[in-house]
């Protein structure tokens, strides 16, 4: 068992053989806790520090569950060879000392279990109640550490076979139970294993569902959740040579060295690499940015003291000179637009309203472009890829809001003859109210723009290898310069160009995704339908869910805000020659929302189908929001 406390790696208990079992060796059980402190192994250095004996457990212990929490490592159940335990305790290593704190015991003794942590809740699955038991367990227990008096809850048992030594990992708010071995009584009355490769997902509040079978048995494999949607599995026993241990002896080939990855979104398995040697009945933990596998069983009846560590390899994008040239010219062009309009801006009205000479179609595209930020471009395909089309209804709300804006708000703002949306507050109330409204808008935009700048920077960094902080700085500076120089006209016309580029890029990406799926568009639709990716309506009265009425009511209110009070949008209404042209601009924006929503949500469904058929192309280290990039 292993975990991390105070940035120190802990290896807890375990077992080994004094000599190989075929030579009459016996299994020895350990009560030791060894630690490797920070600085003992520097990243990139071949110099390894020394393991230290930090202390002893109350008794020898192995085959228990183990999870790392904020303030220590929690050890659950386990065995000493003679009996199994229900004890649960927390180990904390700080200032060179090991502290042990008791926690509520399991409902019954268990060993050969799996454990995982979601938030502050521990989940325990599978196991065996006694060393001589010929039946495994299919129970699922949970302990919420945030409660004042935590106690174990019995949840719905696994639908599949009872099992020992399963992979139990938490990812994206769910618990995954994969592989393991079913037990039954053999002719001699001792337990016989049946190696499993099925997998199950438990979502709190929703229950169990079946996932894709693993490529083979992965009994006792170290595993760890990685990134936002992967579970990495190292080695594992498939039982291929389980009956030949005494025949093969030291010639046993060991277990598989494959590193497998399960992707929770596409429900797919793929091989992602190989280990230098196989190790099972041990743990995989994250320590100082590395995945560490300490010790374990390298072949039946034999233990290894080796410690493996792996650093994620970041693949740099091959952007190429042509892409850099296009990007550079595009950014230069936006600057030149700003300087071009700076020569035309003579008055405050020119700067804020463009002299009211902006054509209605440009104003409409600019309104659309203002709302079409990186939040839309990357987050919507990512949302549809990871979930479904439930949020498609948000775009319908823009259509429903358009007539309200055209017939009520637009005439009102045009009659006021103002240059900003907040001038009305001073006319109606006083300067203090106007300043409060303006300040609220600026603070909101500061928060929103942080995300709007971060997401495209995430995308650009993912495909080009440019430092993400440099991307943020460049975009922030360039946008500020052309806005300050050219005023609203520069903003409108760069918005027009950006809408063309963004939608053109989305269409090209959608076409490439469809082309990359065998069977083309029909296969994309069939794959998406089978996975429920086109699901749009949740008919429920539960206000905590994305019910139809919640999405519509909530977004009618939230869409009313930017289209009626947001300076970034309202200002565009005032740049046209008259009220009729402004209305045309609003209708232009509204008319574009549904077809473009189909493009972006369609891209998400196509993204799912593409990676469903090409799971090896997924990078576990890339965030879900950067998948489209």
C-alpha positions in Angstrom: 0.0 0.0 0.0 1.3 3.5 -0.8 0.3 7.2 -0.6 1.6 10.7 -0.1 1.7 12.8 3.0 3.3 16.2 3.4 4.9 15.7 -0.1 6.5 12.5 1.2 6.1 9.1 -0.4 4.9 6.4 2.0 5.1 2.7 1.4 3.0 0.9 4.0 3.2 -2.8 5.1 3.2 -5.5 2.4 4.5 -9.0 2.1 7.3 -11.0 0.6 8.8 -14.5 0.4 12.1 -15.4 2.2 12.8 -17.9 -0.6 10.6 -18.8 -3.6 7.5 -20.8 -2.9 8.6 -23.7 -5.0 11.6 -24.1 -2.8 9.5 -24.2 0.3 9.5 -20.5 1.0 6.9 -18.8 3.2 5.2 -15.5 2.9 6.4 -12.9 5.5 4.1 -10.0 6.4 5.4 -6.5 7.2 4.4 -3.8 9.7 6.9 -1.3 8.4 6.2 2.2 7.0 9.1 3.4 4.8 9.3 7.0 3.5 11.1 8.8 0.7 11.2 12.5 1.5 11.2 15.5 -1.0 14.6 16.2 -2.3 15.7 12.6 -2.1 15.0 12.3 -5.8 15.3 15.4 -8.0 13.4 15.4 -11.3 15.9 14.5 -14.1 18.6 13.5 -11.7 19.9 9.9 -11.5 20.9 10.4 -7.9 18.5 8.6 -5.6 18.2 9.3 -1.9 17.7 6.7 0.8 14.5 5.3 2.0 13.9 5.8 5.7 12.0 3.6 8.2 9.4 6.0 9.6 7.7 3.7 12.0 5.6 0.5 12.5 1.9 -0.4 12.3 0.1 -2.0 15.1 0.5 -5.4 13.3 1.6 -6.7 9.9 -0.7 -5.6 7.1 -1.0 -6.1 3.3 -3.7 -6.2 0.6 -5.6 -3.3 2.1 -7.2 -0.3 0.4 -5.3 3.0 0.4 -6.2 6.5 -0.6 -4.3 9.8 -0.3 -6.2 12.7 1.2 -5.2 16.3 2.0 -3.7 15.6 5.3 -2.4 12.0 5.0 -2.9 8.5 3.7 -5.9 6.4 4.7 -5.4 2.7 5.0 -8.5 0.5 4.8 -8.8 -3.2 5.9 -6.1 -5.6 4.9 -4.7 -8.9 6.1 -1.8 -10.3 8.1 -2.1 -13.8 6.6 -3.9 -15.2 9.6 -6.9 -12.9 9.6 -8.5 -10.0 7.7 -9.1 -6.6 9.4 -11.9 -4.1 9.4 -9.6 -1.4 10.8 -9.4 2.0 9.0 -6.8 4.6 10.0 -5.0 7.6 8.7 -1.2 7.9 8.6 0.3 11.4 8.6 4.0 12.1 8.1 5.2 15.5 9.2 8.4 16.9 10.5 10.0 13.5 10.3 7.4 11.8 12.5 4.6 9.4 11.7 1.2 9.8 13.3 -1.7 7.4 13.2 -5.3 8.3 13.8 -8.2 5.8 13.9 -11.2 6.2 11.7 -14.6 4.3 11.7 -14.0 0.6 11.0 -15.5 -1.2 7.9 -18.8 -3.0 8.4 -16.8 -6.3 8.3 -13.2 -7.4 7.8 -11.9 -7.2 4.2 -8.7 -7.6 2.2 -7.9 -7.7 -1.5 -10.1 -4.7 -2.0 -10.0 -1.6 -4.1 -10.5 2.0 -2.9 -10.9 5.4 -4.5 -11.7 8.9 -3.4 -14.2 11.4 -4.9 -14.0 14.8 -3.2 -14.0 13.8 0.5 -15.8 10.5 0.1 -14.0 7.2 0.1 -15.4 4.3 -1.8 -14.4 0.6 -1.2 -15.4 -2.2 -3.6 -14.9 -5.9 -3.8 -12.6 -8.0 -1.5 -12.6 -11.1 0.6 -13.8 -11.4 4.2 -11.4 -14.0 5.5 -8.1 -15.7 4.3 -9.9 -19.1 3.8 -13.1 -17.7 2.2 -14.0 -19.2 -1.2 -16.4 -16.3 -2.0 -15.5 -12.8 -3.0 -17.5 -9.7 -2.1 -19.5 -7.4 -4.5 -20.3 -4.8 -1.9 -19.7 -1.0 -2.4 -19.2 1.0 0.8 -18.7 4.8 1.2 -17.3 6.9 4.0 -17.9 10.7 3.8 -15.1 12.3 5.6 -16.8 15.7 5.6 -19.4 14.6 8.0 -19.0 15.5 11.7 -19.4 11.9 12.6 -18.5 9.8 9.5 -19.9 6.3 9.2 -19.8 3.7 6.4 -22.8 3.6 4.1 -23.7 0.5 2.2 -24.5 1.4 -1.4 -26.0 -0.7 -4.2 -23.7 -3.7 -4.9 -22.0 -4.3 -8.2 -24.2 -5.9 -10.8 -21.4 -8.1 -12.1 -19.6 -10.9 -10.4 -18.2 -10.6 -6.9 -14.4 -10.1 -7.1 -11.1 -9.6 -5.3 -8.2 -7.4 -6.4 -10.2 -5.2 -8.8 -9.0 -1.9 -10.2 -11.0 0.8 -8.4 -10.4 4.3 -9.5 -12.3 7.6 -9.4 -12.5 9.8 -12.5 -14.9 12.7 -13.4 -17.1 12.2 -10.4 -17.6 8.5 -10.8 -16.1 5.3 -9.4 -14.8 2.7 -11.9 -14.5 -1.0 -10.9 -12.6 -3.0 -13.5 -11.4 -6.6 -13.7 -10.5 -8.6 -10.6 -10.9 -12.3 -9.9 -14.1 -14.2 -8.9 -13.6 -16.9 -6.3 -15.2 -20.4 -6.0 -14.4 -23.5 -4.0 -12.1 -26.0 -5.8 -12.0 -29.8 -5.4 -9.7 -29.4 -2.4 -12.0 -26.8 -0.8 -9.6 -24.0 -1.4 -10.5 -20.8 -3.4 -10.1 -21.0 -7.2 -9.9 -17.8 -9.2 -11.8 -16.9 -12.4 -10.1 -13.9 -14.1 -12.5 -11.2 -15.1 -12.2 -8.4 -17.6 -15.6 -6.7 -17.3 -15.9 -3.1 -16.0 -18.5 -1.1 -14.2 -19.2 2.6 -13.4 -20.9 3.9 -10.3 -22.1 7.5 -10.4 -23.3 8.8 -7.0 -27.0 9.4 -7.2 -27.4 7.6 -10.5 -26.2 4.0 -9.8 -24.3 1.4 -11.8 -23.7 1.1 -15.5 -21.6 -1.2 -17.6 -18.5 0.0 -19.4 -16.4 -1.5 -22.1 -14.6 -4.7 -21.2 -10.8 -4.4 -20.7 -8.7 -6.1 -23.4 -7.7 -8.8 -20.9 -7.8 -9.6 -17.2 -6.1 -6.9 -15.1 -6.1 -8.5 -11.7 -4.1 -6.7 -9.0 -2.9 -4.1 -11.5 -1.7 -0.7 -10.2 -3.9 2.0 -11.7 -4.4 5.8 -11.3 -6.8 8.4 -12.7 -4.9 10.8 -14.9 -6.0 14.1 -16.5 -9.7 14.8 -16.8 -10.9 11.6 -18.4 -8.3 8.8 -18.4 -7.6 5.9 -16.1 -4.1 4.5 -16.6 -3.5 0.8 -15.8 -0.1 -0.7 -15.4 0.6 -4.4 -16.0 -2.0 -6.8 -14.4 -2.4 -10.5 -14.1 -4.6 -12.1 -16.8 -4.3 -15.6 -15.3 -2.6 -17.0 -18.5 0.1 -18.9 -16.5 -1.8 -19.2 -13.2 -1.7 -23.0 -13.3 2.0 -23.3 -14.3 3.7 -21.5 -11.4 5.4 -24.6 -10.0 6.2 -25.8 -13.5 7.8 -22.5 -14.7 9.4 -21.5 -11.4 12.0 -18.8 -12.1 11.3 -19.1 -15.9 7.9 -17.6 -15.4 7.7 -14.7 -17.9 6.0 -12.4 -15.4 2.9 -10.4 -16.0 2.1 -8.1 -18.9 4.2 -4.9 -19.3 1.5 -3.0 -21.1 0.4 0.4 -20.0 -3.3 0.6 -20.9 -5.5 3.7 -20.9 -9.3 3.7 -20.4 -11.0 6.8 -21.6 -14.2 7.6 -19.6 -15.8 9.8 -22.3 -15.5 7.5 -25.4 -15.6 4.3 -23.3 -12.5 2.9 -25.1 -9.3 1.1 -24.2 -6.0 1.6 -25.9 -2.3 0.7 -25.3 -0.2 3.7 -24.4 3.2 2.2 -23.8 5.2 -0.4 -21.9 6.8 -0.8 -18.5 10.5 -1.7 -18.0 9.2 -4.6 -15.9 5.8 -5.8 -14.6 4.7 -5.2 -11.1 1.3 -6.1 -9.6 -0.3 -6.2 -6.1 1.1 -2.7 -5.5 -0.2 0.8 -6.0 0.3 3.7 -8.4 0.5 7.1 -6.8 1.2 10.7 -8.0 4.3 12.1 -6.3 5.9 15.4 -7.3 4.4 15.3 -10.8 5.4 11.7 -11.5 3.5 8.4 -11.4 5.3 6.1 -8.9 4.9 2.3 -8.6 6.8 1.1 -5.5 7.7 -2.5 -5.3 5.2 -5.3 -6.0 5.1 -8.8 -7.5 7.2 -9.1 -10.6 6.2 -12.8 -11.0 4.2 -15.3 -8.9 5.9 -16.2 -5.6 8.5 -13.4 -5.9 8.6 -9.8 -4.9 10.6 -6.9 -6.2 12.1 -3.9 -4.3 12.3 -1.8 -7.5 10.5 1.5 -7.6 9.3 2.7 -11.1 8.6 6.4 -11.8 7.2 7.9 -15.0 6.9 11.5 -16.1 4.2 12.4 -18.7 5.7 13.1 -22.1 4.3 16.3 -23.5 4.0 16.1 -27.3 4.9 19.5 -28.9 2.7 20.5 -31.8 4.2 20.7 -35.2 2.9 24.2 -36.1 5.3 24.9 -39.0 6.4 28.0 -40.7 3.3 28.4 -42.8 1.0 28.4 -39.8 3.3 30.9 -38.0 3.3 33.1 -41.1 -0.6 33.1 -41.3 -0.9 33.8 -37.6 1.6 36.6 -37.7 0.0 38.2 -40.8 -3.5 37.9 -39.2 -2.4 39.6 -36.0 -0.6 42.3 -38.0 -3.7 42.9 -40.0 -5.8 43.5 -36.9 -3.3 46.1 -35.7 -3.5 47.8 -39.1 -7.3 47.9 -38.9 -7.0 49.7 -35.6 -4.5 52.3 -36.9 -6.6 52.8 -40.1 -9.7 53.7 -38.1 -7.8 55.9 -35.7 -7.3 58.4 -38.5 -11.1 58.6 -39.0 -11.9 59.0 -35.3 -12.2 62.7 -34.6 -14.8 62.9 -31.8 -16.1 60.9 -28.9 -19.0 59.8 -31.0 -16.6 58.5 -33.7 -14.7 56.5 -31.0 -17.8 55.1 -29.2 -20.4 54.9 -32.1 -18.3 54.9 -35.3 -20.1 58.1 -36.4 -23.2 55.9 -36.8 -21.9 54.8 -40.2 -21.6 51.0 -39.6 -23.8 48.9 -41.9 -26.5 46.8 -40.3 -25.0 43.4 -41.4 -21.6 44.3 -40.0 -23.2 45.4 -36.7 -25.1 42.1 -36.6 -22.0 40.0 -37.2 -20.2 42.1 -34.6 -22.9 41.4 -32.0 -22.6 37.7 -32.9 -18.8 37.8 -32.8 -19.0 39.5 -29.3 -20.9 36.5 -28.0 -19.0 34.0 -30.1 -15.9 33.9 -27.9 -13.5 31.0 -27.2 -16.1 30.0 -24.6 -18.4 29.0 -27.5 -15.7 27.9 -29.9 -14.0 25.4 -27.6 -16.3 24.8 -24.7 -19.5 24.0 -26.6 -17.8 21.2 -28.8 -16.1 20.0 -25.6 -19.4 19.9 -23.7 -21.2 18.1 -26.6 -18.2 15.7 -26.9 -18.2 14.9 -23.1 -21.9 15.0 -22.5 -24.8 15.7 -25.0 -26.8 18.5 -26.7 -28.8 19.5 -23.6 -27.4 23.1 -23.7 -28.5 23.5 -27.4 -31.6 25.1 -26.0 -29.5 28.0 -24.8 -29.2 29.2 -28.4 -33.0 29.0 -28.8 -33.3 31.6 -26.0 -31.4 34.1 -28.1 -34.1 33.8 -30.8 -36.8 34.3 -28.1 -35.0 37.4 -26.7 -34.5 39.1 -30.1 -38.1 40.4 -30.5 -38.1 41.7 -26.9 -34.9 43.7 -27.6 -36.1 45.0 -31.0 -39.5 46.2 -29.9 -38.7 47.4 -26.4 -35.1 48.1 -25.6 -33.8 49.2 -29.0 -36.2 52.2 -29.5 -35.5 53.2 -25.9 -31.7 53.3 -26.3 -31.9 55.1 -29.7 -34.2 57.8 -28.3 -31.8 58.5 -25.4 -29.0 59.5 -27.8 -26.3 58.1 -25.5 -22.8 56.8 -26.3 -22.8 54.1 -23.5 -25.5 52.0 -22.0 -24.8 53.4 -18.6 -25.5 57.1 -19.4 -29.2 56.3 -18.9 -28.5 55.5 -15.2 -27.2 59.0 -14.7 -30.1 60.6 -16.5 -32.6 58.5 -14.5 -30.9 58.5 -11.2 -27.5 60.1 -10.6 -23.8 59.9 -11.3 -23.1 57.5 -8.5 -25.6 54.9 -9.9 -24.0 55.3 -13.3 -20.5 54.7 -12.0 -21.7 51.7 -10.1 -23.3 50.2 -13.2 -20.1 50.9 -15.3 -17.9 49.5 -12.6 -20.0 46.3 -12.3 -19.7 45.8 -16.1 -15.9 46.3 -16.0 -15.5 43.9 -13.1 -17.7 41.3 -14.9 -15.7 41.7 -18.1 -12.4 41.3 -16.2 -13.5 37.9 -15.0 -15.1 36.9 -18.3 -12.2 38.0 -20.4 -9.8 36.0 -18.2 -11.6 32.8 -19.4 -12.0 34.2 -23.0 -8.3 34.8 -23.2 -7.3 31.6 -21.4 -9.2 29.1 -23.7 -7.8 30.2 -27.0 -4.4 30.4 -25.4 -4.9 26.8 -24.3 -5.8 25.9 -27.8 -2.9 27.8 -29.4 -0.4 26.3 -26.9 -1.8 22.8 -27.6 -1.3 23.0 -31.4 1.8 25.2 -31.6 3.9 24.6 -28.5 4.0 28.4 -27.7 4.1 29.1 -24.0 0.5 29.6 -22.7 1.5 32.8 -20.8 3.0 34.3 -23.9 -0.2 33.5 -25.8 -2.3 35.3 -23.2 0.0 38.3 -23.1 0.2 38.7 -26.9 -3.6 38.5 -27.4 -4.3 40.8 -24.5 -1.9 43.4 -25.8 -2.9 43.3 -29.5 -6.6 43.5 -28.6 -6.0 46.4 -26.3 -4.0 48.3 -28.9 -6.3 48.0 -31.9 -9.4 48.8 -29.7 -7.7 51.9 -28.2 -6.5 53.1 -31.6 -9.5 52.4 -33.8 -12.4 52.6 -31.4 -15.7 50.8 -32.1 -15.2 50.7 -35.8 -12.0 48.7 -35.5 -13.8 46.4 -33.1 -16.8 45.9 -35.4 -14.7 45.2 -38.5 -12.2 42.9 -36.7 -15.3 41.1 -35.3 -16.6 40.6 -38.8 -13.3 39.1 -40.0 -13.1 36.9 -36.9 -16.6 35.5 -37.4 -15.7 34.5 -40.9 -12.5 32.9 -39.7 -14.0 31.2 -36.7 -17.0 29.8 -38.6 -14.9 28.8 -41.6 -12.5 27.1 -39.2 -15.3 25.2 -37.5 -16.7 24.0 -40.8 -13.3 22.8 -42.0 -12.7 21.1 -38.6 -16.2 19.5 -38.8 -15.5 18.2 -42.3 -12.1 16.8 -41.3 -13.6 15.0 -38.2 -16.4 13.4 -40.4 -13.8 12.4 -43.0 -11.7 10.8 -40.2 -14.4 8.5 -39.2 -14.9 5.3 -41.2 -18.3 5.5 -42.8 -18.4 9.3 -42.8 -21.5 11.3 -41.7 -23.8 8.2 -41.3 -21.3 6.6 -39.0 -20.9 9.8 -36.9 -24.7 10.0 -36.5 -25.0 6.3 -35.7 -22.1 6.5 -33.1 -23.5 9.6 -31.6 -27.1 8.2 -31.3 -25.8 5.0 -29.7 -24.0 7.0 -27.0 -26.9 9.5 -26.5 -24.9 12.4 -27.7 -27.9 14.0 -29.5 -30.0 13.9 -26.3 -31.5 17.4 -25.8 -34.5 17.3 -23.5 -34.5 16.4 -19.8 -38.1 16.1 -18.8 -37.9 16.4 -15.1 -39.1 18.8 -12.3 -35.7 18.5 -10.6 -34.4 22.1 -10.4 -30.9 20.8 -9.7 -30.7 19.0 -13.1 -30.5 20.4 -16.6 -34.3 20.1 -17.1 -35.8 21.8 -20.1 -37.6 24.4 -18.0 -34.5 25.1 -16.0 -32.3 25.6 -19.1 -35.0 27.8 -20.8 -36.0 29.9 -17.8 -32.4 30.3 -16.6 -31.0 31.2 -20.0 -33.9 33.5 -21.0 -32.9 35.5 -17.9 -29.2 35.3 -18.5 -29.4 36.1 -22.2 -31.6 39.2 -21.4 -28.7 40.7 -19.5 -26.0 41.0 -22.3 -28.5 41.9 -25.0 -30.2 44.7 -23.0 -27.6 46.1 -20.5 -24.1 45.0 -21.6 -22.1 47.8 -23.1 -20.2 45.4 -25.3 -23.5 44.5 -27.1 -25.7 47.6 -26.6 -23.0 49.8 -28.1 -23.3 47.9 -31.4 -27.0 48.9 -31.6 -26.0 52.5 -31.6 -23.4 52.3 -34.4 -25.9 52.1 -37.3 -27.6 54.9 -39.2 -31.1 54.4 -37.8 -33.3 52.2 -35.7 -34.4 50.0 -38.6 -30.8 49.1 -39.5 -30.1 48.4 -35.8 -33.1 46.0 -35.7 -31.8 44.3 -38.8 -28.4 43.8 -37.1 -30.2 42.2 -34.1 -32.1 39.9 -36.3 -28.9 39.0 -38.2 -27.3 37.9 -34.9 -30.4 35.9 -33.9 -30.7 34.2 -37.3 -27.1 33.0 -37.0 -27.4 31.4 -33.6 -29.2 28.1 -34.6 -27.2 27.2 -37.7 -23.9 28.0 -36.0 -25.1 26.1 -32.9 -25.6 23.1 -35.1 -22.0 23.5 -36.4 -20.5 23.6 -32.9 -22.7 20.9 -31.3 -22.2 18.8 -34.4 -18.4 19.2 -34.0 -18.7 17.9 -30.5 -20.6 14.8 -31.7 -18.2 14.3 -34.5 -15.3 14.7 -32.0 -16.7 11.9 -30.0 -17.1 9.6 -33.0 -13.6 10.4 -34.2 -11.9 9.6 -30.9 -14.2 6.6 -30.3 -12.6 5.1 -33.4 -9.1 6.5 -32.8 -8.6 6.4 -29.0 -4.8 6.1 -29.3 -4.7 9.7 -30.6 -6.1 11.1 -27.3 -3.5 12.8 -25.1 -4.3 12.0 -21.4 -2.6 15.3 -20.3 -4.8 17.5 -22.5 -7.8 19.1 -20.8 -11.2 18.2 -22.2 -11.8 21.9 -23.2 -8.7 21.7 -25.4 -9.7 18.5 -27.2 -11.3 20.3 -30.1 -8.1 22.3 -30.6 
